[in-house]
Amino acid sequence: MSLEITQRDLTEWGSAGLVFVSGAMTGHYAAAGMDATQWLGAAIAVLGSVAVAVAVRVWRPKGAAVKAGD
């Protein structure tokens, strides 16, 4: 069994990690106490990371072949 890590795998896992880290940091600082401005910044950070994750999975490079199961 060979393990082949592609650029697509790295971008998908990287964007998922970005969502996890931004959510975890938001939760940590929310527990410590945040004001309204900090809540707004945290919400934008989480929504931005989710947007990156969706874009990575939805937008394909031009000419990219779609494999079965994708």
Contact map, one row per residue, 1 for C-alpha under 8 A:
1110000000000000000000000000000000000000000000000000000000000000000000
1111000000000000000000000000000000000000000000000000000000000000000000
1111100000000000000000000000000000000000000000000000000000000000000000
0111110000000000000000000000000000000000000000000000000000000000000000
0011111011000000000000000000000000000000000000000000000000000000000000
0001111111000000000000000000000000000000000000000000000000000000000000
0000111111100000000000000000000000000000000000000000000000000000000000
0000011111110000000000000000000000000000000000000000000000000000000000
0000111111111000000000000000000000000000000000000000000000000000000000
0000111111111100000000000000000000000000000000000000000000000000000000
0000001111111110000000000000000000000000000000000000000100000000000000
0000000111111111000000000000000000000000000000000000100110000000000000
0000000011111111100000000000000000000000000000000000000000000000000000
0000000001111111110000000000000000000000000000000000000000000000000000
0000000000111111111000000000000000000000000000001001100100000000000000
0000000000011111111100000000000000000000000000000000100000000000000000
0000000000001111111110000000000000000000000000000000000000000000000000
0000000000000111111111000000000000000000000000001000000000000000000000
0000000000000011111111100000000000000000000001001100100000000000000000
0000000000000001111111110000000000000000000000000000000000000000000000
0000000000000000111111111000000000000000000000000000000000000000000000
0000000000000000011111111100000000000000010011001000000000000000000000
0000000000000000001111111110000000000000000001000000000000000000000000
0000000000000000000111111111000000000000000000000000000000000000000000
0000000000000000000011111111100000000000000000000000000000000000000000
0000000000000000000001111111110000000000010001000000000000000000000000
0000000000000000000000111111111000000000000000000000000000000000000000
0000000000000000000000011111111100000000000000000000000000000000000000
0000000000000000000000001111111111000000000000000000000000000000000000
0000000000000000000000000111111111000010000000000000000000000000000000
0000000000000000000000000011111110000000000000000000000000000000000000
0000000000000000000000000001111111000000000000000000000000000000000000
0000000000000000000000000000111111100000000000000000000000000000000000
0000000000000000000000000000110111111110000000000000000000000000000000
0000000000000000000000000000000011111110000000000000000000000000000000
0000000000000000000000000000000001111111000000000000000000000000000000
0000000000000000000000000000000001111111100000000000000000000000000000
0000000000000000000000000000000001111111110000000000000000000000000000
0000000000000000000000000000010001111111111000000000000000000000000000
0000000000000000000000000000000000011111111100000000000000000000000000
0000000000000000000000000000000000001111111110000000000000000000000000
0000000000000000000001000100000000000111111111000000000000000000000000
0000000000000000000000000000000000000011111111100000000000000000000000
0000000000000000000000000000000000000001111111110000000000000000000000
0000000000000000000001000000000000000000111111111000000000000000000000
0000000000000000001001100100000000000000011111111100000000000000000000
0000000000000000000000000000000000000000001111111110000000000000000000
0000000000000000000000000000000000000000000111111111000000000000000000
0000000000000010011001000000000000000000000011111111100000000000000000
0000000000000000001000000000000000000000000001111111110000000000000000
0000000000000000000000000000000000000000000000111111111000000000000000
0000000000000010000000000000000000000000000000011111111100000000000000
0000000000010011001000000000000000000000000000001111111110000000000000
0000000000000000000000000000000000000000000000000111111111000000000000
0000000000000000000000000000000000000000000000000011111111100000000000
0000000000110010000000000000000000000000000000000001111111110000000000
0000000000010000000000000000000000000000000000000000111111110000000000
0000000000000000000000000000000000000000000000000000011111110000000000
0000000000000000000000000000000000000000000000000000001111111000000000
0000000000000000000000000000000000000000000000000000000111111101000000
0000000000000000000000000000000000000000000000000000000000111111000000
0000000000000000000000000000000000000000000000000000000000011111000000
0000000000000000000000000000000000000000000000000000000000001111100000
0000000000000000000000000000000000000000000000000000000000011111110000
0000000000000000000000000000000000000000000000000000000000000011111000
0000000000000000000000000000000000000000000000000000000000000001111101
0000000000000000000000000000000000000000000000000000000000000000111111
0000000000000000000000000000000000000000000000000000000000000000011111
0000000000000000000000000000000000000000000000000000000000000000001111
0000000000000000000000000000000000000000000000000000000000000000011111
